[in-house]
Amino acid sequence: MPGYQTPRLPTLAAACAAVCTMLAAGIPAVTRAATGIELAHARTGGYPYYGHEAPVRPGDYFALHCARACVLKKTRVSLQAATIETTEGPSRGFVMRSHPFISSMFLVRGLTGLREGPVETWYANARFQRSPGAAPGDPLKGSQRRTIDIGGAPLHVEGRVEQIVDQACAEHGQCERYPRITWTVRFDGTRRTLAVLGGNSNLESPIPIEDFLVWVGDLDGDGKPDMVVRPQELNRGLEMALYLSRDLAPGKPWKPAAAFHFWDPREYVC
């Protein structure tokens, strides 16, 4: 497989706060992709969700599994009511599982033309497929770069870290400096910002590029690179976003076609 190697989106902290707010108001915490495309992830044991409704709908999906090559395989997602552990103790919720369980990069549906079989892939994060949790945070670096060959044309992904001051306290002259990381992609003369994270204490230590970049391949069949990335501020939990090449329009932001969020209910802080 060629090149095979081991938006401001809502951050995990913001997503957690939003979920807590919705639960407190008695509103189902559900996320739906405006595009009709849905992205999810599967893991052994499933994903527990706290609340009235899980943010992933059940039904048929395609799991992208990468070994010697990357292929789509049919799988089915179920939601089972269960008592789950939370920071407040046992509570009613749901567990999301895939059947049969397939170790995969991601699950996807709603994209025209999806079918079982090989998918053109230029980069697949083998470590992520084995274990989707982020590696322990490394010391902050000035920048992290990865270049991927797309049929002879380079695709550049970069995470640039800078230290900034909270402007709200600047007038007092004793402000703490916080890290901020900007993730960008450049391909075929086009540069886009994928995520700007931080500027507050939530960033902790940014996940390295080995964890940020999940997969680059041709999911929508137009011969151009689509991407699945992890634009998240914390090493805990899981946040994924799918960017389709067909949505990359000249002079316009590159918005994700779908996103997936998971925050362990045992780590909610409301």
BATOR-764192 format. One record per residue: residue number from 1; residue in one letter; x negated, y, z negated of N, C-alpha, C, O in turn. Coordinates in steps of 0.1 Angstrom, whole numbers. Atoms other than C-alpha are relative to their C-alpha. Layout:
MARVO    k  r   n_xx   n_yy   n_zz  ca_xx  ca_yy  ca_zz   c_xx   c_yy   c_zz   o_xx   o_yy   o_zz
MARVO  NUM  a      X      Y      Z      X      Y      Z      X      Y      Z      X      Y      Z
...
END
This chain:
MARVO    k  r   n_xx   n_yy   n_zz  ca_xx  ca_yy  ca_zz   c_xx   c_yy   c_zz   o_xx   o_yy   o_zz
MARVO    1  m     -8    -12      0      0      0      0     -9     12      0    -17     14     -9
MARVO    2  p      9    -11     -1    -17     32     11      1      9    -12     12     13    -17
MARVO    3  g      1    -10     11    -29     55    -17      5     -5    -13      8      3    -22
MARVO    4  y     -6      5     12    -16     32    -44    -10      2    -12    -21     -3    -10
MARVO    5  q      8     -2     11    -30     42    -78      8     -2    -13     20      0    -14
MARVO    6  t     -7      2     13    -27     32   -113      7     13     -4     13     15    -14
MARVO    7  p    -11     -1      1    125    244   -118      0      4    -14      5     -4    -22
MARVO    8  r     -1      1     14    124    251   -148     11     -9     -4     23     -5     -3
MARVO    9  l    -10      9      5    142    221   -161      2      2    -15     -6      7    -22
MARVO   10  p     -1     -1     15    157    219   -196    -10     -9     -6    -12    -20     -2
MARVO   11  t     10      7      7    130    208   -219      6    -10     -9     18     -9    -12
MARVO   12  l     -6     10     10    134    178   -243      5      7    -12     16      4    -18
MARVO   13  a     -4     -7     12    136    202   -272     13      8      3     22      7     -5
MARVO   14  a    -12     -7     -4    162    223   -254     11     -9      2     23     -7     -2
MARVO   15  a    -11     10     -2    181    192   -243      5     -5    -13     17     -7    -15
MARVO   16  c     -4      5     13    181    180   -279      9     10     -7     19      6    -12
MARVO   17  a     -8    -10      7    194    213   -292     14      1      7     24      3      0
MARVO   18  a    -13     -1     -7    221    214   -265      9    -12     -3     21    -10     -6
MARVO   19  v     -8     12      4    232    178   -273      5      2    -14     17     -1    -17
MARVO   20  c     -4     -2     14    233    187   -310     12     10     -1     22      8     -8
MARVO   21  t    -10    -11     -1    254    218   -302     13     -6      5     24     -4     -1
MARVO   22  m    -12      6     -6    278    198   -280      7    -10    -10     19    -11    -11
MARVO   23  l     -6     10     10    282    170   -306      7      7    -11     17      2    -16
MARVO   24  a     -6     -7     11    289    195   -333     14      5      4     23      7     -4
MARVO   25  a    -12     -5     -5    316    209   -311     10    -10      4     21     -7      8
MARVO   26  g     -9     11     -4    331    175   -303      1     -1     15     11     -7     19
MARVO   27  i      0      1    -15    322    178   -266     -9    -11      4    -20    -12      0
MARVO   28  p      8     11     -5    309    147   -248    -13      6      6    -13     15     14
MARVO   29  a     12     -5     -6    272    152   -240     -4     -8     12    -10    -18     12
MARVO   30  v      1      7    -12    272    142   -204     -7      9     10     -4     21     12
MARVO   31  t      7     -7    -11    248    152   -176      4     -6     13      3    -18     15
MARVO   32  r     -3      4    -13    259    150   -140     -8      7     11    -10     19     10
MARVO   33  a      8     -7    -11    238    157   -109     10      6     10     19      0     15
MARVO   34  a     -9     -7     -9    255    183    -88     -1     -5     14      9     -3     22
MARVO   35  t      1      5    -13    242    166    -57      7    -13      2      8    -17     14
MARVO   36  g     -6     14     -1    260    133    -64    -11    -11     -1     -7    -22     -2
MARVO   37  i     11     10      2    226    116    -67     -3     -1    -15     -3      9    -22
MARVO   38  e      2      2     15    219    100   -101    -14     -7     -1    -17    -17      6
MARVO   39  l     13      6      4    185     91   -116      1     -5    -14      7      1    -23
MARVO   40  a      0      6     13    180     68   -145    -13     -7     -2    -21     -8      7
MARVO   41  h     11      9      3    154     46   -162      4    -11     -8     14    -10    -16
MARVO   42  a     -3     12      7    155     12   -176    -12     -5     -9    -23     -3     -4
MARVO   43  r     11      6      9    135     -4   -205      5    -12     -7     17    -13     -9
MARVO   44  t     -4     12      8    135    -36   -225      7      5    -12      2     14    -19
MARVO   45  g     -8     -4     11    162    -33   -251      9     11      2     18     14     -6
MARVO   46  g     -9    -11     -4    179     -4   -234     -3     13     -7    -12     14    -14
MARVO   47  y      1    -14      6    183     33   -243     12      3     -9     24      2     -3
MARVO   48  p    -11     -4      8    205     42   -273      3     15      1     -6     23      1
MARVO   49  y     -5    -14      0    226     74   -271     10      2    -11     18     -7    -15
MARVO   50  y     -8     -4     11    243     92   -299     11      9      5      8     19     12
MARVO   51  g    -10     -8     -4    277    106   -293     12     -7      6     13    -19      5
MARVO   52  h    -12      6     -5    310    101   -275     -2     -6     14      5    -15     18
MARVO   53  e      2      5    -14    296     94   -240    -15      2      4    -21     12      1
MARVO   54  a     14     -1     -4    262     86   -226     -2      8     13      8      9     21
MARVO   55  p      2     -9    -12    246    109   -199     -3     -8     13     -7     -1     22
MARVO   56  v      2      8    -12    243     80   -174     12     -8      2     17    -14     -7
MARVO   57  r    -13      8     -3    273     65   -157     -4    -14      4    -14    -17     10
MARVO   58  p      2     14     -3    275     27   -154      3     -3     15      9      6     21
MARVO   59  g     -3      4    -14    276      9   -121    -12     -5      7    -22     -8      1
MARVO   60  d     10      6     -8    254     -3    -93    -11     11      4     -8     22      7
MARVO   61  y     12     -9     -3    219     13    -88    -10     -8      8     -9    -20     10
MARVO   62  f     12      6     -6    187      6    -70    -12      3     -9    -14     14    -12
MARVO   63  a     12     -2      8    156      0    -91    -12     -1      9    -14    -10     18
MARVO   64  l     12     -1     -8    123     10    -75    -11     -7     -8    -16     -2    -18
MARVO   65  h     10      8      6     98    -17    -85    -13      0      8    -12     -2     21
MARVO   66  c     13      0     -8     61    -15    -75    -10    -10     -5    -13    -10    -17
MARVO   67  a     10     10      3     37    -44    -74    -10      2     11    -18     12     12
MARVO   68  r      9     -2    -12     17    -50    -42      6     10     10     -2     17     17
MARVO   69  a     -6    -10     -8     42    -28    -25     12      5     -9     16     -2    -19
MARVO   70  c    -12     -5      8     72     -7    -38     12     -3      8     13     -1     20
MARVO   71  v    -12      5     -6    106    -21    -31     12      4     -8     11      5    -21
MARVO   72  l    -13     -3      7    142    -12    -40      7    -13     -2      8    -22      7
MARVO   73  k     -7     12      4    161    -40    -58     13      5     -7     14     14    -15
MARVO   74  k    -13     -3      6    198    -39    -67      0     -4    -15     -6    -14    -20
MARVO   75  t     -2      2     14    206    -36   -104     13      6     -4     18     14      3
MARVO   76  r    -13     -6      5    236    -27   -125     -2      5    -14     -9     -1    -22
MARVO   77  v      1     -7     13    238     -3   -154     13     -2     -8     23      0     -2
MARVO   78  s    -12      1      9    261    -10   -183     -2      9    -12    -13     12    -16
MARVO   79  l      0     -8     12    271     11   -213      8     -8    -10     20    -11     -8
MARVO   80  q     -6      8     10    279     -8   -244      1      7    -13     -9     12    -18
MARVO   81  a     -1     -7     13    294      8   -275     -7     -8    -11     -7    -20    -11
MARVO   82  a      8      7     10    272      1   -305     -2     10    -11     -1     22    -10
MARVO   83  t      5     -8     11    262     13   -339    -15      2      1    -22     -8      1
MARVO   84  i     14     -3     -2    229     30   -336     -6      8    -12      2     15    -18
MARVO   85  e      6     -8     11    204     45   -360     -3     14      5     -8     16     16
MARVO   86  t      3    -14     -3    201     83   -361     -7      6    -12     -9     -1    -22
MARVO   87  t      6     -6     11    185    108   -383      9      2    -12      5      4    -23
MARVO   88  e    -11     -1     10    218    110   -402      4    -14     -5     14    -15    -13
MARVO   89  g     -4     13      4    220     72   -406      7     -7     11      8     -1     22
MARVO   90  p     -8      7    -11    241     46   -386     11      9      5     18     15     -3
MARVO   91  s    -11     -8     -6    265     62   -362      5     -7     13     -2    -15     18
MARVO   92  r     -5      6    -12    287     53   -333     -7      6     12    -10     18     13
MARVO   93  g      6     -5    -12    271     55   -299      0    -10     11      9    -19     11
MARVO   94  f      1      9    -11    261     37   -267    -14     -5      2    -23      2     -2
MARVO   95  v     13      5     -5    233     15   -254      1     -2     15      9     -9     19
MARVO   96  m      1      2    -15    224     18   -217    -10    -11      3    -21    -11     -1
MARVO   97  r      9     11     -4    210    -14   -202      2     -2     15     12      2     21
MARVO   98  s     -1      4    -14    202    -26   -166      0    -15      0     -6    -22     -7
MARVO   99  h     -2     14     -1    212    -61   -155     -2     -4     15      6      2     24
MARVO  100  p     10      5      9    191    -79   -145    -11     11     -3    -13     20      5
MARVO  101  f     11    -10      3    163    -59   -162    -11     -2      9    -16    -13     11
MARVO  102  i     11     -1    -10    137    -49   -137    -10     11     -5     -6     22     -6
MARVO  103  s     10    -10      4    105    -32   -148     -2      9     13     -6      4     23
MARVO  104  s     -1     -8    -12    107     -2   -125     -5     14     -3     -7     18    -15
MARVO  105  m      3    -14      1     96     34   -119     12      8     -4     12     16    -13
MARVO  106  f    -12     -7      3    132     46   -119     12     -8      6     10    -17     15
MARVO  107  l    -12      5     -6    168     37   -110      6     12      7      6     23      2
MARVO  108  v     -6    -11     -7    186     58    -84     12     -5      8     13    -17     12
MARVO  109  r    -11      3     -9    219     59    -65      6     13      5      3     24      0
MARVO  110  g     -6    -12     -6    240     83    -44     -7      6     11     -2     16     17
MARVO  111  l      8     -5    -11    214     89    -18      3     -8     13      1    -20     13
MARVO  112  t     -3      7    -13    225     80     18    -12     -8      5    -23     -3      6
MARVO  113  g     10      8     -6    206     52     33     -8     -9     -9    -16    -17     -4
MARVO  114  l      7      9      9    194     35      2      4    -15      2     16    -18      4
MARVO  115  r     -3     14     -1    191     -3      6    -12     -8     -5    -23     -2     -7
MARVO  116  e     10      9      5    171    -32     -7    -11     -1     10     -9     -2     22
MARVO  117  g     11      2     -9    136    -36      7    -11     10     -3    -10     18    -12
MARVO  118  p     12     -8      2    102    -18     10      3     15      1     12     19      9
MARVO  119  v     -1    -15     -1     99     20      5    -15      5      2    -24      1     -6
MARVO  120  e     13     -7     -2     70     40     19     -5      7    -12      2     15    -17
MARVO  121  t      5     -6     13     48     49    -11    -14      4      2    -22     -3      7
MARVO  122  w     14     -5     -1     17     71    -13     -6      0    -14    -18      0    -15
MARVO  123  y      5      0     14     14     71    -51     10     -7     -9     22     -3     -9
MARVO  124  a     -9      6     10     28     49    -78     -8     -1    -13    -19     -7    -14
MARVO  125  n      7      0     13     19     53   -115      2    -14     -7     12    -16    -14
MARVO  126  a     -2     13      5     13     17   -125      1      0    -15      8     -9    -21
MARVO  127  r      0      0     15      7     26   -162     14      4     -5     20     -2    -14
MARVO  128  f    -13     -4      4     41     43   -163     10    -11      1     19    -13     -7
MARVO  129  q     -9     11     -2     59     13   -149     -2    -11    -11      8    -17    -16
MARVO  130  r      2      9     11     43     -9   -176      5      5    -13     11     -2    -21
MARVO  131  s     -4     -6     13     50     15   -204      3     15      2     -6     23      4
MARVO  132  p     -4    -13     -3     70     47   -198     -3     11    -10     -1     23     -8
MARVO  133  g      4     -9     10     59     63   -230    -12      8      3    -21      2      9
MARVO  134  a     12     -7     -4     34     91   -227    -12     -4     -9    -10     -9    -20
MARVO  135  a     12      3      8     -2     85   -238     -2     11    -10      4     22     -9
MARVO  136  p      3    -10     10    -15    103   -269     -5     13      7    -13     12     16
MARVO  137  g      4    -13     -7    -20    140   -261    -15      2     -1    -21      0    -11
MARVO  138  d     14     -4     -1    -55    150   -250     -1     15     -3      8     22     -3
MARVO  139  p      2    -14      2    -71    183   -258      4      8     12      3      3     24
MARVO  140  l     -4     -8    -12    -58    211   -236    -11      3      9    -22      5      5
MARVO  141  k     10     -2    -11    -76    215   -203      5     12      8     17     16      8
MARVO  142  g     -4    -12     -8    -77    246   -181      9     -4     11     18      4     15
MARVO  143  s     -9      4    -11    -62    227   -152     -2    -15      2    -12    -21     -2
MARVO  144  q      0     14     -4    -53    191   -141      4     -1     14     15      5     18
MARVO  145  r     -3      1    -14    -53    182   -105      0    -14      5     -7    -23      0
MARVO  146  r      0     13     -7    -44    153    -83      3      2     15     12     10     18
MARVO  147  t     -2     -1    -15    -47    151    -45      4    -14      5     -3    -24      3
MARVO  148  i     -5     13     -6    -27    124    -26      0      1     15      5     11     20
MARVO  149  d      0      0    -14    -32    115     10     13     -4      6     18    -15      3
MARVO  150  i    -13      3     -6      1    117     29     -2     -1     15      0      8     23
MARVO  151  g      3      2    -14     -8    102     63    -10     10      6     -8     14     17
MARVO  152  g     11     -9     -4    -39    124     66      2     14     -4     -7     22     -3
MARVO  153  a     -3    -14      5    -23    155     51     -1     -1    -16      6     -9    -22
MARVO  154  p      1      0     15    -32    163     14     12      6     -7     16     17     -3
MARVO  155  l    -10     -5      9     -6    168    -12     -7      3    -13    -12     -6    -19
MARVO  156  h      7     -4     12    -19    187    -42     10      2    -11     19     10     -9
MARVO  157  v     -9     -2     12     -3    185    -76    -10      6    -11    -21      0    -13
MARVO  158  e      8     -6      9    -17    208   -103      8      4    -13     19      9    -11
MARVO  159  g     -5     -5     13    -10    216   -140    -10     10     -5    -21      6     -9
MARVO  160  r     10    -11      5    -26    249   -151      5      4    -14     16      8    -16
MARVO  161  v     -3     -3     14    -28    256   -188     -5     14     -3    -17     17      0
MARVO  162  e      5    -13      4    -30    291   -203      5      3    -14     16     -3    -18
MARVO  163  q     -5     -4     14    -27    306   -238      7     13      1      1     23      6
MARVO  164  i     -7    -13      0     -1    333   -242      5      4    -14      4     -4    -23
MARVO  165  v     -4     -5     12     12    355   -269     15      2      0     20      7     10
MARVO  166  d    -14     -2      1     48    356   -280      3     15      0     -1     22    -10
MARVO  167  q     -2    -14     -1     59    391   -269      9      6    -10      8     18    -14
MARVO  168  a     -9     -4     10     86    393   -295     -7      5    -13     -2     14    -20
MARVO  169  c      7     -4     12     60    397   -322    -13      9      3    -21     12     -6
MARVO  170  a     12     -7     -4     33    416   -302     -2     13     -7    -13     17    -10
MARVO  171  e      1    -13      6     41    449   -318     -6     -1    -15    -10      9    -20
MARVO  172  h      5      2     13     31    435   -352    -15     -3      0    -22     -2    -11
MARVO  173  g     15      2     -1     -4    426   -340     -5    -12     -5    -17    -15     -5
MARVO  174  q      4     13      6     -5    392   -357      8    -11      6     16    -17     -1
MARVO  175  c     -8     10     -7      9    369   -331     -8    -13      2    -20    -13      5
MARVO  176  e      7     13     -3      1    332   -327      0     -2     15     10      2     22
MARVO  177  r      2      3    -14    -11    321   -293      6    -14      3      3    -23     -5
MARVO  178  y     -6     13     -4      8    293   -276     -4     -4     13     -7      4     22
MARVO  179  p      4      5    -14     -1    271   -247     12      0      9     24     -3      5
MARVO  180  r    -10      2    -10     19    272   -215     -6     -7     12    -17     -4     16
MARVO  181  i      6      7    -11     15    249   -186     10      1     12     22      0     11
MARVO  182  t     -8     -2    -12     27    255   -150     -4    -11      9    -15    -13     13
MARVO  183  w      2     11    -10     31    225   -127      4      4     14     15      9     16
MARVO  184  t     -3     -4    -14     29    232    -90     -4    -11     10    -12    -20      6
MARVO  185  v      3      9    -11     28    212    -58     -2      8     13      4     18     15
MARVO  186  r      3     -7    -13     13    222    -24     -1    -10     11     -9    -20      9
MARVO  187  f      0     10    -11     19    204      8      4      7     13     14     14     14
MARVO  188  d     -4     -5    -13     19    213     45      2     15      0     12     20      6
MARVO  189  g     -1    -14      0     13    250     39     11      6    -10     13     18    -10
MARVO  190  t    -10     -4      9     41    252     12     -4     -3    -14     -8    -14    -17
MARVO  191  r      4      1     15     35    258    -25     13      3     -8     20     13     -5
MARVO  192  r    -12     -2      9     63    254    -51     -4     -3    -14    -12    -12    -17
MARVO  193  t      1      2     14     65    256    -88     10    -10     -4     22     -8     -2
MARVO  194  l     -9     11      4     80    224   -103      5      3    -14     17      0    -17
MARVO  195  a     -4     -3     14     81    235   -140    -10      9     -6    -22      9     -4
MARVO  196  v      9     -9      9     68    261   -164      5     -3    -14     16     -1    -18
MARVO  197  l     -3      5     13     67    247   -199     -8      7    -11    -20     10     -9
MARVO  198  g      7     -6     11     58    262   -232      3     14     -3     14     19      0
MARVO  199  g     -2    -13      4     53    296   -244      6      1    -14     10     11    -19
MARVO  200  n     -4      1     14     64    284   -279     -6    -12     -6    -14    -19      1
MARVO  201  s      7     11      7     54    258   -304      4    -14      4     -1    -24      0
MARVO  202  n     -5     13     -4     74    230   -287    -10     -7      9    -10    -19     10
MARVO  203  l      8      6    -10     47    224   -261    -10    -11     -6    -13    -21      0
MARVO  204  e     10      8      7     23    207   -286    -11     -2     10    -18      8     13
MARVO  205  s     11      3    -10     -2    190   -262      6     -5     12     13    -15     12
MARVO  206  p     -7      4    -12      9    188   -226     -4    -14      4    -15    -19      2
MARVO  207  i      3     13     -5     12    153   -212    -10      2     12     -9     11     20
MARVO  208  p      9     -1    -11    -17    147   -188      6     -3     14     17     -9     14
MARVO  209  i     -5      2    -13    -13    145   -151      3    -15      3     11    -18     11
MARVO  210  e     -3     15     -2    -15    107   -153     13     -4     -5     19    -14     -1
MARVO  211  d    -14      3      4     18    108   -171     10      9      7     22      5      8
MARVO  212  f    -10     -9     -6     34    138   -154      4     -6     14     16     -5     17
MARVO  213  l     -3      4    -13     32    123   -119      4    -15      0     -4    -24     -4
MARVO  214  v     -5     14      0     54     91   -116     -1     -7     13     -6    -18     14
MARVO  215  w      0      7    -13     58     84    -79      1     10     11      8     21      9
MARVO  216  v     -1     -8    -12     54     99    -45      2     -9     12     -6    -18     14
MARVO  217  g     -3      9    -11     70     83    -15     11      6      9     16     17      6
MARVO  218  d    -11     -5     -9     97     86     12     13     -7     -4     16    -18      2
MARVO  219  l    -12      6      4    129     78     -5     12      3      9     21     -5     11
MARVO  220  d    -11     -4     -8    152     97     18     -2     -3     15      7      0     23
MARVO  221  g      2      5    -13    137     83     50     -3     10     11     -1      8     23
MARVO  222  d      3    -10    -10    126    115     67    -15      1      3    -20     10     11
MARVO  223  g     14      1     -3     89    106     67     -9     10     -8    -21     11     -6
MARVO  224  k      7    -10      8     80    134     42      0     -4    -15      9    -12    -19
MARVO  225  p      1      5     14     70    130      5     11      5     -9     14     17    -10
MARVO  226  d     -8     -3     11     96    129    -22     -7     -3    -13    -17    -11    -13
MARVO  227  m      8      2     12     85    130    -58      9     -3    -12     20      3    -13
MARVO  228  v     -6      1     14     95    118    -93    -10      4    -10    -21     -1    -10
MARVO  229  v     10     -5     10     78    137   -121      6      1    -13     18     -1    -15
MARVO  230  r     -4     -1     14     80    142   -158     -2     14     -5    -13     17    -12
MARVO  231  p      2    -13      5     84    179   -166      5      2    -15     16      7    -17
MARVO  232  q     -5      0     14     86    177   -204    -11      6     -9    -23      6     -6
MARVO  233  e      9     -7      9     71    196   -233     -6     -9    -11    -16     -5    -17
MARVO  234  l      4      8     11     68    168   -258     -5    -14      4      0    -19     15
MARVO  235  n      4     13     -4     50    135   -257     10    -10     -4     10    -22      1
MARVO  236  r    -10      9      4     80    119   -273     12      1     10     13     11     17
MARVO  237  g    -12      0     -9    112    109   -254     -4     -2     15    -16     -5     18
MARVO  238  l      2      1    -14    115    108   -216      9      9      8     21     10      6
MARVO  239  e     -8     -9     -9    125    134   -191     -6     -2     14    -18     -2     16
MARVO  240  m      5      2    -14    123    127   -153      8      9      9     20     12      7
MARVO  241  a     -7     -8    -11    132    147   -122     -4     -5     13    -15     -8     16
MARVO  242  l      2      4    -14    136    137    -86      1     12      9     11     19     10
MARVO  243  y      0    -10    -10    126    161    -59      0     -6     14     -9    -15     17
MARVO  244  l     -1      5    -13    136    153    -23     -5     10     10     -3     22      9
MARVO  245  s      6     -9    -10    117    166      7     11      7      8      8     19     13
MARVO  246  r    -11     -6     -8    150    174     25      5     13     -7     12     21     -1
MARVO  247  d     -4    -12      8    157    200     -3    -10     11      0     -8     21     -6
MARVO  248  l     10    -10      0    125    219      3      2      9     12     -2      7     23
MARVO  249  a     -3    -10    -10    136    250     22    -10     11     -1    -14     15    -12
MARVO  250  p     10    -11      0    113    278     33      5     12     -8     16     17     -7
MARVO  251  g     -3    -12      8    112    307      8     10     -2    -12     14      7    -18
MARVO  252  k    -10      2     11    136    290    -17     -6    -10    -10    -15    -18     -7
MARVO  253  p      5      9     10    129    272    -50      3    -15      4     13    -17     10
MARVO  254  w     -2     14     -3    125    234    -48      7     -5    -13      1     -8    -23
MARVO  255  k     -8      5     11    153    222    -71      1    -15     -1      2    -21     10
MARVO  256  p     -2     14      1    156    187    -84     13     -5      4     23      1      2
MARVO  257  a    -13      7     -4    182    164    -68      7     -7    -11     19     -9    -11
MARVO  258  a     -6      7     12    187    146   -101    -10      0    -11    -22      1     -9
MARVO  259  a      9      1     12    173    143   -136      5    -10    -10     17    -14    -10
MARVO  260  f     -3      9     10    172    119   -164     -6      5    -13    -18      8    -14
MARVO  261  h      5     -4     13    168    127   -201      3    -10    -11     14    -16    -11
MARVO  262  f     -3      9     12    164    105   -232     -8      6    -12    -20      9    -11
MARVO  263  w      7     -4     12    156    116   -267      5    -10    -11     17    -11    -13
MARVO  264  d     -3     10     10    155     90   -294      9      6    -11      5     15    -18
MARVO  265  p     -9     -6     11    185     96   -318     -6     -1    -14     -1      6    -23
MARVO  266  r      7      0     13    162     87   -347     -9     12     -2    -14     14    -12
MARVO  267  e      8    -12      1    143    119   -339      7     13      2      1     24      4
MARVO  268  y     -8    -12     -1    171    144   -335     -2      9    -12     -3      4    -23
MARVO  269  v      1     -9     10    166    175   -355     10     12      3      7     20     12
MARVO  270  c    -10    -10     -4    198    197   -354      0     11    -11      8     20    -10
END
